[in-house]
Amino acid sequence: MNNYEYTYSKNEFSVVNSELMLDETIFHNANGYIGVRGNFEEGYPEGYSSIRGQYINGFYDITDMNQAEKLYGLIEKKQTILNIADTQSMIYG
C-alpha cells in the first residue's frame, strides 16, 4: 500500500460566486462513506448561491432518463446520489 500525501492550497481568496461554488467542490471532506461539501459555516452574502450538503455513499435515487430518441447506447435510467439532512451547523434557541 502506498502512502502518498497530497496537499491542495489556495493563496488568494476570491468572493466571486462562481469561484466560491468551485471551492465548495474542491475543498470537500469525505472518507468514502460520508462526504461534506466545503463551505462557510456562516453562510454567504445575500444573492450568492451555495450547494450545502452531506452525502452518504451507496444511497442513490434511480430515475428514468428520457432521451429525445431511442438510440443504441443511450442510457434509460440514471442514478443520483442523495443529499441527506444538513447537520453542519446547529442553531440554539
PyMOL Python script that loads the backbone (N, CA, C, O; Angstrom):
from pymol import cmd

cmd.read_pdbstr("""\
ATOM      1  N   MET A   1       0.844  -1.171   0.000  1.00  0.00           N
ATOM      2  CA  MET A   1       0.000   0.000   0.000  1.00  0.00           C
ATOM      3  C   MET A   1       0.896   1.244   0.000  1.00  0.00           C
ATOM      4  O   MET A   1       1.815   1.357   0.811  1.00  0.00           O
ATOM      5  N   ASN A   2       0.623   2.150  -0.898  1.00  0.00           N
ATOM      6  CA  ASN A   2       1.388   3.395  -0.989  1.00  0.00           C
ATOM      7  C   ASN A   2       0.755   4.460  -0.116  1.00  0.00           C
ATOM      8  O   ASN A   2      -0.460   4.654  -0.146  1.00  0.00           O
ATOM      9  N   ASN A   3       1.566   5.142   0.651  1.00  0.00           N
ATOM     10  CA  ASN A   3       1.077   6.239   1.484  1.00  0.00           C
ATOM     11  C   ASN A   3       1.536   7.555   0.881  1.00  0.00           C
ATOM     12  O   ASN A   3       2.623   8.050   1.181  1.00  0.00           O
ATOM     13  N   TYR A   4       0.705   8.103   0.040  1.00  0.00           N
ATOM     14  CA  TYR A   4       1.005   9.379  -0.589  1.00  0.00           C
ATOM     15  C   TYR A   4       0.197  10.459   0.102  1.00  0.00           C
ATOM     16  O   TYR A   4      -0.960  10.253   0.468  1.00  0.00           O
ATOM     17  N   GLU A   5       0.808  11.587   0.270  1.00  0.00           N
ATOM     18  CA  GLU A   5       0.102  12.712   0.858  1.00  0.00           C
ATOM     19  C   GLU A   5       0.027  13.816  -0.181  1.00  0.00           C
ATOM     20  O   GLU A   5       1.048  14.254  -0.712  1.00  0.00           O
ATOM     21  N   TYR A   6      -1.181  14.260  -0.465  1.00  0.00           N
ATOM     22  CA  TYR A   6      -1.393  15.325  -1.418  1.00  0.00           C
ATOM     23  C   TYR A   6      -1.953  16.530  -0.688  1.00  0.00           C
ATOM     24  O   TYR A   6      -2.818  16.397   0.177  1.00  0.00           O
ATOM     25  N   THR A   7      -1.465  17.686  -1.036  1.00  0.00           N
ATOM     26  CA  THR A   7      -1.948  18.914  -0.420  1.00  0.00           C
ATOM     27  C   THR A   7      -2.348  19.889  -1.511  1.00  0.00           C
ATOM     28  O   THR A   7      -1.589  20.141  -2.446  1.00  0.00           O
ATOM     29  N   TYR A   8      -3.536  20.428  -1.381  1.00  0.00           N
ATOM     30  CA  TYR A   8      -4.001  21.470  -2.286  1.00  0.00           C
ATOM     31  C   TYR A   8      -4.221  22.709  -1.447  1.00  0.00           C
ATOM     32  O   TYR A   8      -4.978  22.686  -0.477  1.00  0.00           O
ATOM     33  N   SER A   9      -3.572  23.770  -1.813  1.00  0.00           N
ATOM     34  CA  SER A   9      -3.743  25.010  -1.058  1.00  0.00           C
ATOM     35  C   SER A   9      -4.086  26.136  -2.019  1.00  0.00           C
ATOM     36  O   SER A   9      -3.829  26.063  -3.221  1.00  0.00           O
ATOM     37  N   LYS A  10      -4.664  27.160  -1.459  1.00  0.00           N
ATOM     38  CA  LYS A  10      -5.070  28.316  -2.239  1.00  0.00           C
ATOM     39  C   LYS A  10      -4.552  29.552  -1.532  1.00  0.00           C
ATOM     40  O   LYS A  10      -4.861  29.773  -0.361  1.00  0.00           O
ATOM     41  N   ASN A  11      -3.767  30.361  -2.230  1.00  0.00           N
ATOM     42  CA  ASN A  11      -3.149  31.526  -1.622  1.00  0.00           C
ATOM     43  C   ASN A  11      -4.011  32.777  -1.693  1.00  0.00           C
ATOM     44  O   ASN A  11      -3.873  33.675  -0.863  1.00  0.00           O
ATOM     45  N   GLU A  12      -4.899  32.840  -2.680  1.00  0.00           N
ATOM     46  CA  GLU A  12      -5.741  34.011  -2.838  1.00  0.00           C
ATOM     47  C   GLU A  12      -7.188  33.636  -2.576  1.00  0.00           C
ATOM     48  O   GLU A  12      -7.632  32.536  -2.905  1.00  0.00           O
ATOM     49  N   PHE A  13      -7.898  34.548  -1.993  1.00  0.00           N
ATOM     50  CA  PHE A  13      -9.304  34.314  -1.690  1.00  0.00           C
ATOM     51  C   PHE A  13     -10.155  35.240  -2.544  1.00  0.00           C
ATOM     52  O   PHE A  13      -9.925  36.449  -2.581  1.00  0.00           O
ATOM     53  N   SER A  14     -11.130  34.675  -3.223  1.00  0.00           N
ATOM     54  CA  SER A  14     -11.999  35.464  -4.087  1.00  0.00           C
ATOM     55  C   SER A  14     -13.433  35.375  -3.573  1.00  0.00           C
ATOM     56  O   SER A  14     -13.850  34.340  -3.054  1.00  0.00           O
ATOM     57  N   VAL A  15     -14.168  36.445  -3.717  1.00  0.00           N
ATOM     58  CA  VAL A  15     -15.578  36.438  -3.308  1.00  0.00           C
ATOM     59  C   VAL A  15     -16.507  36.385  -4.520  1.00  0.00           C
ATOM     60  O   VAL A  15     -17.690  36.706  -4.414  1.00  0.00           O
ATOM     61  N   VAL A  16     -15.973  35.982  -5.663  1.00  0.00           N
ATOM     62  CA  VAL A  16     -16.800  35.779  -6.852  1.00  0.00           C
ATOM     63  C   VAL A  16     -17.598  34.499  -6.644  1.00  0.00           C
ATOM     64  O   VAL A  16     -17.026  33.465  -6.300  1.00  0.00           O
ATOM     65  N   ASN A  17     -18.910  34.554  -6.848  1.00  0.00           N
ATOM     66  CA  ASN A  17     -19.786  33.423  -6.539  1.00  0.00           C
ATOM     67  C   ASN A  17     -19.387  32.149  -7.282  1.00  0.00           C
ATOM     68  O   ASN A  17     -19.413  31.067  -6.695  1.00  0.00           O
ATOM     69  N   SER A  18     -19.020  32.254  -8.551  1.00  0.00           N
ATOM     70  CA  SER A  18     -18.660  31.045  -9.307  1.00  0.00           C
ATOM     71  C   SER A  18     -17.406  30.385  -8.725  1.00  0.00           C
ATOM     72  O   SER A  18     -17.303  29.158  -8.731  1.00  0.00           O
ATOM     73  N   GLU A  19     -16.464  31.164  -8.230  1.00  0.00           N
ATOM     74  CA  GLU A  19     -15.257  30.595  -7.625  1.00  0.00           C
ATOM     75  C   GLU A  19     -15.557  29.987  -6.255  1.00  0.00           C
ATOM     76  O   GLU A  19     -14.961  28.975  -5.887  1.00  0.00           O
ATOM     77  N   LEU A  20     -16.468  30.590  -5.500  1.00  0.00           N
ATOM     78  CA  LEU A  20     -16.865  30.005  -4.216  1.00  0.00           C
ATOM     79  C   LEU A  20     -17.541  28.655  -4.420  1.00  0.00           C
ATOM     80  O   LEU A  20     -17.323  27.727  -3.641  1.00  0.00           O
ATOM     81  N   MET A  21     -18.361  28.539  -5.463  1.00  0.00           N
ATOM     82  CA  MET A  21     -19.024  27.265  -5.759  1.00  0.00           C
ATOM     83  C   MET A  21     -17.990  26.199  -6.134  1.00  0.00           C
ATOM     84  O   MET A  21     -18.119  25.044  -5.729  1.00  0.00           O
ATOM     85  N   LEU A  22     -16.970  26.579  -6.902  1.00  0.00           N
ATOM     86  CA  LEU A  22     -15.904  25.649  -7.260  1.00  0.00           C
ATOM     87  C   LEU A  22     -15.134  25.218  -6.018  1.00  0.00           C
ATOM     88  O   LEU A  22     -14.803  24.041  -5.871  1.00  0.00           O
ATOM     89  N   ASP A  23     -14.846  26.161  -5.122  1.00  0.00           N
ATOM     90  CA  ASP A  23     -14.129  25.838  -3.889  1.00  0.00           C
ATOM     91  C   ASP A  23     -14.929  24.890  -2.998  1.00  0.00           C
ATOM     92  O   ASP A  23     -14.342  24.070  -2.291  1.00  0.00           O
ATOM     93  N   GLU A  24     -16.266  24.989  -3.021  1.00  0.00           N
ATOM     94  CA  GLU A  24     -17.094  24.044  -2.264  1.00  0.00           C
ATOM     95  C   GLU A  24     -16.822  22.615  -2.717  1.00  0.00           C
ATOM     96  O   GLU A  24     -16.803  21.691  -1.904  1.00  0.00           O
ATOM     97  N   THR A  25     -16.616  22.441  -4.000  1.00  0.00           N
ATOM     98  CA  THR A  25     -16.361  21.108  -4.545  1.00  0.00           C
ATOM     99  C   THR A  25     -14.934  20.662  -4.257  1.00  0.00           C
ATOM    100  O   THR A  25     -14.715  19.527  -3.834  1.00  0.00           O
ATOM    101  N   ILE A  26     -13.968  21.536  -4.482  1.00  0.00           N
ATOM    102  CA  ILE A  26     -12.562  21.170  -4.313  1.00  0.00           C
ATOM    103  C   ILE A  26     -12.227  20.884  -2.851  1.00  0.00           C
ATOM    104  O   ILE A  26     -11.508  19.929  -2.557  1.00  0.00           O
ATOM    105  N   PHE A  27     -12.737  21.694  -1.942  1.00  0.00           N
ATOM    106  CA  PHE A  27     -12.394  21.554  -0.528  1.00  0.00           C
ATOM    107  C   PHE A  27     -13.440  20.749   0.238  1.00  0.00           C
ATOM    108  O   PHE A  27     -13.815  21.106   1.355  1.00  0.00           O
ATOM    109  N   HIS A  28     -13.896  19.681  -0.360  1.00  0.00           N
ATOM    110  CA  HIS A  28     -14.841  18.795   0.338  1.00  0.00           C
ATOM    111  C   HIS A  28     -14.079  17.918   1.334  1.00  0.00           C
ATOM    112  O   HIS A  28     -12.851  17.848   1.298  1.00  0.00           O
ATOM    113  N   ASN A  29     -14.799  17.273   2.195  1.00  0.00           N
ATOM    114  CA  ASN A  29     -14.207  16.363   3.164  1.00  0.00           C
ATOM    115  C   ASN A  29     -15.001  15.065   3.114  1.00  0.00           C
ATOM    116  O   ASN A  29     -16.207  15.059   3.364  1.00  0.00           O
ATOM    117  N   ALA A  30     -14.335  13.979   2.797  1.00  0.00           N
ATOM    118  CA  ALA A  30     -15.036  12.707   2.653  1.00  0.00           C
ATOM    119  C   ALA A  30     -14.112  11.555   3.028  1.00  0.00           C
ATOM    120  O   ALA A  30     -12.888  11.677   2.969  1.00  0.00           O
ATOM    121  N   ASN A  31     -14.716  10.438   3.413  1.00  0.00           N
ATOM    122  CA  ASN A  31     -13.924   9.271   3.772  1.00  0.00           C
ATOM    123  C   ASN A  31     -14.345   8.014   3.004  1.00  0.00           C
ATOM    124  O   ASN A  31     -13.928   6.912   3.363  1.00  0.00           O
ATOM    125  N   GLY A  32     -15.146   8.153   1.976  1.00  0.00           N
ATOM    126  CA  GLY A  32     -15.609   7.010   1.210  1.00  0.00           C
ATOM    127  C   GLY A  32     -16.987   6.540   1.630  1.00  0.00           C
ATOM    128  O   GLY A  32     -17.645   5.813   0.885  1.00  0.00           O
ATOM    129  N   TYR A  33     -17.429   6.935   2.794  1.00  0.00           N
ATOM    130  CA  TYR A  33     -18.752   6.565   3.289  1.00  0.00           C
ATOM    131  C   TYR A  33     -19.675   7.769   3.378  1.00  0.00           C
ATOM    132  O   TYR A  33     -20.843   7.695   2.998  1.00  0.00           O
ATOM    133  N   ILE A  34     -19.145   8.883   3.884  1.00  0.00           N
ATOM    134  CA  ILE A  34     -19.932  10.103   4.014  1.00  0.00           C
ATOM    135  C   ILE A  34     -19.074  11.261   3.529  1.00  0.00           C
ATOM    136  O   ILE A  34     -17.860  11.275   3.734  1.00  0.00           O
ATOM    137  N   GLY A  35     -19.709  12.227   2.888  1.00  0.00           N
ATOM    138  CA  GLY A  35     -18.992  13.380   2.376  1.00  0.00           C
ATOM    139  C   GLY A  35     -19.712  14.665   2.732  1.00  0.00           C
ATOM    140  O   GLY A  35     -20.939  14.702   2.827  1.00  0.00           O
ATOM    141  N   VAL A  36     -18.935  15.718   2.926  1.00  0.00           N
ATOM    142  CA  VAL A  36     -19.473  17.035   3.253  1.00  0.00           C
ATOM    143  C   VAL A  36     -18.832  18.041   2.315  1.00  0.00           C
ATOM    144  O   VAL A  36     -17.609  18.085   2.180  1.00  0.00           O
ATOM    145  N   ARG A  37     -19.658  18.849   1.668  1.00  0.00           N
ATOM    146  CA  ARG A  37     -19.125  19.900   0.800  1.00  0.00           C
ATOM    147  C   ARG A  37     -18.455  20.966   1.642  1.00  0.00           C
ATOM    148  O   ARG A  37     -18.921  21.279   2.738  1.00  0.00           O
ATOM    149  N   GLY A  38     -17.365  21.524   1.140  1.00  0.00           N
ATOM    150  CA  GLY A  38     -16.638  22.560   1.866  1.00  0.00           C
ATOM    151  C   GLY A  38     -17.260  23.924   1.637  1.00  0.00           C
ATOM    152  O   GLY A  38     -17.163  24.471   0.538  1.00  0.00           O
ATOM    153  N   ASN A  39     -17.890  24.476   2.645  1.00  0.00           N
ATOM    154  CA  ASN A  39     -18.495  25.800   2.520  1.00  0.00           C
ATOM    155  C   ASN A  39     -18.398  26.532   3.851  1.00  0.00           C
ATOM    156  O   ASN A  39     -18.017  25.951   4.867  1.00  0.00           O
ATOM    157  N   PHE A  40     -18.743  27.792   3.832  1.00  0.00           N
ATOM    158  CA  PHE A  40     -18.662  28.599   5.039  1.00  0.00           C
ATOM    159  C   PHE A  40     -19.795  28.263   5.994  1.00  0.00           C
ATOM    160  O   PHE A  40     -20.960  28.254   5.597  1.00  0.00           O
ATOM    161  N   GLU A  41     -19.468  27.993   7.228  1.00  0.00           N
ATOM    162  CA  GLU A  41     -20.491  27.729   8.232  1.00  0.00           C
ATOM    163  C   GLU A  41     -21.385  28.951   8.430  1.00  0.00           C
ATOM    164  O   GLU A  41     -22.574  28.825   8.724  1.00  0.00           O
ATOM    165  N   GLU A  42     -20.799  30.125   8.267  1.00  0.00           N
ATOM    166  CA  GLU A  42     -21.541  31.367   8.468  1.00  0.00           C
ATOM    167  C   GLU A  42     -22.479  31.664   7.315  1.00  0.00           C
ATOM    168  O   GLU A  42     -23.351  32.524   7.439  1.00  0.00           O
ATOM    169  N   GLY A  43     -22.321  30.976   6.202  1.00  0.00           N
ATOM    170  CA  GLY A  43     -23.145  31.238   5.028  1.00  0.00           C
ATOM    171  C   GLY A  43     -22.512  32.264   4.111  1.00  0.00           C
ATOM    172  O   GLY A  43     -21.414  32.753   4.377  1.00  0.00           O
ATOM    173  N   TYR A  44     -23.202  32.588   3.037  1.00  0.00           N
ATOM    174  CA  TYR A  44     -22.735  33.546   2.049  1.00  0.00           C
ATOM    175  C   TYR A  44     -23.588  34.805   2.106  1.00  0.00           C
ATOM    176  O   TYR A  44     -24.685  34.790   2.664  1.00  0.00           O
ATOM    177  N   PRO A  45     -23.089  35.890   1.531  1.00  0.00           N
ATOM    178  CA  PRO A  45     -23.897  37.106   1.490  1.00  0.00           C
ATOM    179  C   PRO A  45     -25.190  36.889   0.685  1.00  0.00           C
ATOM    180  O   PRO A  45     -25.286  35.955  -0.112  1.00  0.00           O
ATOM    181  N   GLU A  46     -26.151  37.739   0.898  1.00  0.00           N
ATOM    182  CA  GLU A  46     -27.428  37.633   0.197  1.00  0.00           C
ATOM    183  C   GLU A  46     -27.205  37.720  -1.308  1.00  0.00           C
ATOM    184  O   GLU A  46     -26.432  38.553  -1.782  1.00  0.00           O
ATOM    185  N   GLY A  47     -27.885  36.860  -2.053  1.00  0.00           N
ATOM    186  CA  GLY A  47     -27.756  36.843  -3.501  1.00  0.00           C
ATOM    187  C   GLY A  47     -26.724  35.849  -4.019  1.00  0.00           C
ATOM    188  O   GLY A  47     -26.621  35.654  -5.230  1.00  0.00           O
ATOM    189  N   TYR A  48     -25.958  35.215  -3.133  1.00  0.00           N
ATOM    190  CA  TYR A  48     -24.964  34.225  -3.547  1.00  0.00           C
ATOM    191  C   TYR A  48     -25.598  32.840  -3.538  1.00  0.00           C
ATOM    192  O   TYR A  48     -26.496  32.557  -2.745  1.00  0.00           O
ATOM    193  N   SER A  49     -25.120  31.994  -4.421  1.00  0.00           N
ATOM    194  CA  SER A  49     -25.586  30.609  -4.476  1.00  0.00           C
ATOM    195  C   SER A  49     -24.632  29.710  -3.715  1.00  0.00           C
ATOM    196  O   SER A  49     -23.432  29.976  -3.644  1.00  0.00           O
ATOM    197  N   SER A  50     -25.173  28.642  -3.146  1.00  0.00           N
ATOM    198  CA  SER A  50     -24.368  27.655  -2.445  1.00  0.00           C
ATOM    199  C   SER A  50     -25.077  26.313  -2.535  1.00  0.00           C
ATOM    200  O   SER A  50     -26.304  26.250  -2.609  1.00  0.00           O
ATOM    201  N   ILE A  51     -24.303  25.255  -2.529  1.00  0.00           N
ATOM    202  CA  ILE A  51     -24.878  23.912  -2.519  1.00  0.00           C
ATOM    203  C   ILE A  51     -24.371  23.219  -1.263  1.00  0.00           C
ATOM    204  O   ILE A  51     -23.525  22.328  -1.330  1.00  0.00           O
ATOM    205  N   ARG A  52     -24.904  23.644  -0.105  1.00  0.00           N
ATOM    206  CA  ARG A  52     -24.530  22.972   1.141  1.00  0.00           C
ATOM    207  C   ARG A  52     -25.055  21.547   1.070  1.00  0.00           C
ATOM    208  O   ARG A  52     -26.148  21.306   0.557  1.00  0.00           O
ATOM    209  N   GLY A  53     -24.289  20.618   1.578  1.00  0.00           N
ATOM    210  CA  GLY A  53     -24.805  19.272   1.559  1.00  0.00           C
ATOM    211  C   GLY A  53     -23.892  18.251   2.189  1.00  0.00           C
ATOM    212  O   GLY A  53     -22.677  18.431   2.275  1.00  0.00           O
ATOM    213  N   GLN A  54     -24.509  17.180   2.626  1.00  0.00           N
ATOM    214  CA  GLN A  54     -23.814  15.993   3.096  1.00  0.00           C
ATOM    215  C   GLN A  54     -24.364  14.827   2.297  1.00  0.00           C
ATOM    216  O   GLN A  54     -25.551  14.788   1.971  1.00  0.00           O
ATOM    217  N   TYR A  55     -23.495  13.877   1.984  1.00  0.00           N
ATOM    218  CA  TYR A  55     -23.871  12.775   1.113  1.00  0.00           C
ATOM    219  C   TYR A  55     -23.399  11.459   1.715  1.00  0.00           C
ATOM    220  O   TYR A  55     -22.309  11.384   2.281  1.00  0.00           O
ATOM    221  N   ILE A  56     -24.228  10.418   1.589  1.00  0.00           N
ATOM    222  CA  ILE A  56     -23.852   9.077   2.042  1.00  0.00           C
ATOM    223  C   ILE A  56     -23.633   8.222   0.806  1.00  0.00           C
ATOM    224  O   ILE A  56     -24.503   8.138  -0.062  1.00  0.00           O
ATOM    225  N   ASN A  57     -22.475   7.589   0.728  1.00  0.00           N
ATOM    226  CA  ASN A  57     -22.158   6.731  -0.399  1.00  0.00           C
ATOM    227  C   ASN A  57     -23.015   5.465  -0.355  1.00  0.00           C
ATOM    228  O   ASN A  57     -23.201   4.870   0.706  1.00  0.00           O
ATOM    229  N   GLY A  58     -23.523   5.070  -1.491  1.00  0.00           N
ATOM    230  CA  GLY A  58     -24.288   3.835  -1.588  1.00  0.00           C
ATOM    231  C   GLY A  58     -25.786   4.039  -1.603  1.00  0.00           C
ATOM    232  O   GLY A  58     -26.524   3.084  -1.847  1.00  0.00           O
ATOM    233  N   PHE A  59     -26.266   5.243  -1.353  1.00  0.00           N
ATOM    234  CA  PHE A  59     -27.699   5.535  -1.400  1.00  0.00           C
ATOM    235  C   PHE A  59     -27.969   6.417  -2.610  1.00  0.00           C
ATOM    236  O   PHE A  59     -27.519   7.561  -2.674  1.00  0.00           O
ATOM    237  N   TYR A  60     -28.708   5.872  -3.563  1.00  0.00           N
ATOM    238  CA  TYR A  60     -28.950   6.574  -4.814  1.00  0.00           C
ATOM    239  C   TYR A  60     -30.434   6.621  -5.118  1.00  0.00           C
ATOM    240  O   TYR A  60     -31.201   5.753  -4.704  1.00  0.00           O
ATOM    241  N   ASP A  61     -30.817   7.643  -5.844  1.00  0.00           N
ATOM    242  CA  ASP A  61     -32.162   7.754  -6.371  1.00  0.00           C
ATOM    243  C   ASP A  61     -32.085   7.338  -7.830  1.00  0.00           C
ATOM    244  O   ASP A  61     -31.318   7.913  -8.602  1.00  0.00           O
ATOM    245  N   ILE A  62     -32.873   6.346  -8.211  1.00  0.00           N
ATOM    246  CA  ILE A  62     -32.877   5.860  -9.587  1.00  0.00           C
ATOM    247  C   ILE A  62     -34.103   6.431 -10.276  1.00  0.00           C
ATOM    248  O   ILE A  62     -35.226   6.281  -9.795  1.00  0.00           O
ATOM    249  N   THR A  63     -33.881   7.080 -11.392  1.00  0.00           N
ATOM    250  CA  THR A  63     -34.972   7.722 -12.117  1.00  0.00           C
ATOM    251  C   THR A  63     -34.813   7.485 -13.615  1.00  0.00           C
ATOM    252  O   THR A  63     -33.724   7.166 -14.094  1.00  0.00           O
ATOM    253  N   ASP A  64     -35.905   7.644 -14.338  1.00  0.00           N
ATOM    254  CA  ASP A  64     -35.865   7.477 -15.790  1.00  0.00           C
ATOM    255  C   ASP A  64     -35.096   8.620 -16.434  1.00  0.00           C
ATOM    256  O   ASP A  64     -35.179   9.768 -15.998  1.00  0.00           O
ATOM    257  N   MET A  65     -34.358   8.292 -17.463  1.00  0.00           N
ATOM    258  CA  MET A  65     -33.617   9.291 -18.234  1.00  0.00           C
ATOM    259  C   MET A  65     -34.271   9.352 -19.604  1.00  0.00           C
ATOM    260  O   MET A  65     -34.009   8.509 -20.462  1.00  0.00           O
ATOM    261  N   ASN A  66     -35.114  10.341 -19.804  1.00  0.00           N
ATOM    262  CA  ASN A  66     -35.835  10.470 -21.069  1.00  0.00           C
ATOM    263  C   ASN A  66     -34.925  11.046 -22.139  1.00  0.00           C
ATOM    264  O   ASN A  66     -34.346  12.119 -21.969  1.00  0.00           O
ATOM    265  N   GLN A  67     -34.806  10.328 -23.231  1.00  0.00           N
ATOM    266  CA  GLN A  67     -33.991  10.753 -24.364  1.00  0.00           C
ATOM    267  C   GLN A  67     -34.917  11.226 -25.481  1.00  0.00           C
ATOM    268  O   GLN A  67     -36.059  10.777 -25.575  1.00  0.00           O
ATOM    269  N   ALA A  68     -34.437  12.113 -26.310  1.00  0.00           N
ATOM    270  CA  ALA A  68     -35.235  12.593 -27.443  1.00  0.00           C
ATOM    271  C   ALA A  68     -35.502  11.460 -28.429  1.00  0.00           C
ATOM    272  O   ALA A  68     -36.571  11.400 -29.037  1.00  0.00           O
ATOM    273  N   GLU A  69     -34.525  10.557 -28.587  1.00  0.00           N
ATOM    274  CA  GLU A  69     -34.680   9.415 -29.479  1.00  0.00           C
ATOM    275  C   GLU A  69     -34.144   8.183 -28.791  1.00  0.00           C
ATOM    276  O   GLU A  69     -33.209   8.273 -27.996  1.00  0.00           O
ATOM    277  N   LYS A  70     -34.718   7.038 -29.084  1.00  0.00           N
ATOM    278  CA  LYS A  70     -34.224   5.764 -28.554  1.00  0.00           C
ATOM    279  C   LYS A  70     -33.119   5.267 -29.478  1.00  0.00           C
ATOM    280  O   LYS A  70     -33.385   4.637 -30.501  1.00  0.00           O
ATOM    281  N   LEU A  71     -31.884   5.558 -29.105  1.00  0.00           N
ATOM    282  CA  LEU A  71     -30.738   5.130 -29.885  1.00  0.00           C
ATOM    283  C   LEU A  71     -29.916   4.139 -29.076  1.00  0.00           C
ATOM    284  O   LEU A  71     -29.923   4.173 -27.845  1.00  0.00           O
ATOM    285  N   TYR A  72     -29.214   3.263 -29.766  1.00  0.00           N
ATOM    286  CA  TYR A  72     -28.386   2.268 -29.111  1.00  0.00           C
ATOM    287  C   TYR A  72     -27.301   2.942 -28.284  1.00  0.00           C
ATOM    288  O   TYR A  72     -26.621   3.846 -28.769  1.00  0.00           O
ATOM    289  N   GLY A  73     -27.135   2.508 -27.043  1.00  0.00           N
ATOM    290  CA  GLY A  73     -26.074   3.011 -26.198  1.00  0.00           C
ATOM    291  C   GLY A  73     -26.476   4.156 -25.284  1.00  0.00           C
ATOM    292  O   GLY A  73     -25.735   4.497 -24.362  1.00  0.00           O
ATOM    293  N   LEU A  74     -27.630   4.751 -25.519  1.00  0.00           N
ATOM    294  CA  LEU A  74     -28.076   5.824 -24.638  1.00  0.00           C
ATOM    295  C   LEU A  74     -28.725   5.214 -23.396  1.00  0.00           C
ATOM    296  O   LEU A  74     -29.449   4.223 -23.491  1.00  0.00           O
ATOM    297  N   ILE A  75     -28.468   5.801 -22.253  1.00  0.00           N
ATOM    298  CA  ILE A  75     -28.990   5.230 -21.009  1.00  0.00           C
ATOM    299  C   ILE A  75     -30.484   5.475 -20.889  1.00  0.00           C
ATOM    300  O   ILE A  75     -31.010   6.462 -21.402  1.00  0.00           O
ATOM    301  N   GLU A  76     -31.162   4.559 -20.200  1.00  0.00           N
ATOM    302  CA  GLU A  76     -32.598   4.685 -19.975  1.00  0.00           C
ATOM    303  C   GLU A  76     -32.912   5.060 -18.535  1.00  0.00           C
ATOM    304  O   GLU A  76     -33.981   5.603 -18.255  1.00  0.00           O
ATOM    305  N   LYS A  77     -31.989   4.776 -17.619  1.00  0.00           N
ATOM    306  CA  LYS A  77     -32.160   5.137 -16.214  1.00  0.00           C
ATOM    307  C   LYS A  77     -30.867   5.766 -15.714  1.00  0.00           C
ATOM    308  O   LYS A  77     -29.785   5.469 -16.222  1.00  0.00           O
ATOM    309  N   LYS A  78     -30.985   6.643 -14.710  1.00  0.00           N
ATOM    310  CA  LYS A  78     -29.795   7.268 -14.142  1.00  0.00           C
ATOM    311  C   LYS A  78     -29.867   7.215 -12.629  1.00  0.00           C
ATOM    312  O   LYS A  78     -30.945   7.095 -12.047  1.00  0.00           O
ATOM    313  N   GLN A  79     -28.700   7.307 -11.998  1.00  0.00           N
ATOM    314  CA  GLN A  79     -28.600   7.310 -10.538  1.00  0.00           C
ATOM    315  C   GLN A  79     -28.025   8.645 -10.100  1.00  0.00           C
ATOM    316  O   GLN A  79     -27.060   9.138 -10.683  1.00  0.00           O
ATOM    317  N   THR A  80     -28.622   9.223  -9.072  1.00  0.00           N
ATOM    318  CA  THR A  80     -28.078  10.435  -8.471  1.00  0.00           C
ATOM    319  C   THR A  80     -27.914  10.183  -6.986  1.00  0.00           C
ATOM    320  O   THR A  80     -28.788   9.599  -6.345  1.00  0.00           O
ATOM    321  N   ILE A  81     -26.782  10.630  -6.438  1.00  0.00           N
ATOM    322  CA  ILE A  81     -26.509  10.419  -5.025  1.00  0.00           C
ATOM    323  C   ILE A  81     -27.431  11.330  -4.215  1.00  0.00           C
ATOM    324  O   ILE A  81     -27.668  12.478  -4.591  1.00  0.00           O
ATOM    325  N   LEU A  82     -27.938  10.819  -3.123  1.00  0.00           N
ATOM    326  CA  LEU A  82     -28.896  11.565  -2.315  1.00  0.00           C
ATOM    327  C   LEU A  82     -28.197  12.504  -1.348  1.00  0.00           C
ATOM    328  O   LEU A  82     -27.180  12.159  -0.747  1.00  0.00           O
ATOM    329  N   ASN A  83     -28.752  13.679  -1.210  1.00  0.00           N
ATOM    330  CA  ASN A  83     -28.284  14.668  -0.249  1.00  0.00           C
ATOM    331  C   ASN A  83     -29.066  14.424   1.044  1.00  0.00           C
ATOM    332  O   ASN A  83     -30.296  14.450   1.039  1.00  0.00           O
ATOM    333  N   ILE A  84     -28.356  14.187   2.154  1.00  0.00           N
ATOM    334  CA  ILE A  84     -29.030  13.919   3.420  1.00  0.00           C
ATOM    335  C   ILE A  84     -29.196  15.212   4.211  1.00  0.00           C
ATOM    336  O   ILE A  84     -28.740  16.267   3.770  1.00  0.00           O
ATOM    337  N   ALA A  85     -29.835  15.145   5.360  1.00  0.00           N
ATOM    338  CA  ALA A  85     -30.071  16.328   6.194  1.00  0.00           C
ATOM    339  C   ALA A  85     -28.761  17.026   6.519  1.00  0.00           C
ATOM    340  O   ALA A  85     -27.767  16.377   6.845  1.00  0.00           O
ATOM    341  N   ASP A  86     -28.764  18.342   6.429  1.00  0.00           N
ATOM    342  CA  ASP A  86     -27.569  19.144   6.673  1.00  0.00           C
ATOM    343  C   ASP A  86     -27.386  19.327   8.175  1.00  0.00           C
ATOM    344  O   ASP A  86     -28.152  20.043   8.820  1.00  0.00           O
ATOM    345  N   THR A  87     -26.380  18.684   8.718  1.00  0.00           N
ATOM    346  CA  THR A  87     -26.110  18.778  10.159  1.00  0.00           C
ATOM    347  C   THR A  87     -24.809  19.515  10.432  1.00  0.00           C
ATOM    348  O   THR A  87     -24.207  19.336  11.490  1.00  0.00           O
ATOM    349  N   GLN A  88     -24.369  20.342   9.491  1.00  0.00           N
ATOM    350  CA  GLN A  88     -23.101  21.030   9.629  1.00  0.00           C
ATOM    351  C   GLN A  88     -23.162  22.133  10.671  1.00  0.00           C
ATOM    352  O   GLN A  88     -22.145  22.449  11.288  1.00  0.00           O
ATOM    353  N   SER A  89     -24.301  22.712  10.878  1.00  0.00           N
ATOM    354  CA  SER A  89     -24.404  23.785  11.864  1.00  0.00           C
ATOM    355  C   SER A  89     -25.620  23.533  12.749  1.00  0.00           C
ATOM    356  O   SER A  89     -26.600  22.915  12.334  1.00  0.00           O
ATOM    357  N   MET A  90     -25.529  24.016  13.946  1.00  0.00           N
ATOM    358  CA  MET A  90     -26.623  23.869  14.884  1.00  0.00           C
ATOM    359  C   MET A  90     -27.112  25.242  15.292  1.00  0.00           C
ATOM    360  O   MET A  90     -26.312  26.154  15.503  1.00  0.00           O
ATOM    361  N   ILE A  91     -28.399  25.392  15.403  1.00  0.00           N
ATOM    362  CA  ILE A  91     -28.977  26.647  15.850  1.00  0.00           C
ATOM    363  C   ILE A  91     -29.574  26.408  17.238  1.00  0.00           C
ATOM    364  O   ILE A  91     -30.460  25.574  17.421  1.00  0.00           O
ATOM    365  N   TYR A  92     -29.077  27.142  18.173  1.00  0.00           N
ATOM    366  CA  TYR A  92     -29.572  27.010  19.547  1.00  0.00           C
ATOM    367  C   TYR A  92     -30.632  28.063  19.798  1.00  0.00           C
ATOM    368  O   TYR A  92     -30.460  29.229  19.445  1.00  0.00           O
ATOM    369  N   GLY A  93     -31.726  27.646  20.410  1.00  0.00           N
ATOM    370  CA  GLY A  93     -32.847  28.547  20.613  1.00  0.00           C
ATOM    371  C   GLY A  93     -32.869  29.230  21.946  1.00  0.00           C
ATOM    372  O   GLY A  93     -33.776  30.016  22.222  1.00  0.00           O
TER     373      GLY A  93
END
""", "prot")
cmd.dss("prot")
cmd.show_as("cartoon", "prot")
cmd.util.cbc("prot")
cmd.orient("prot")
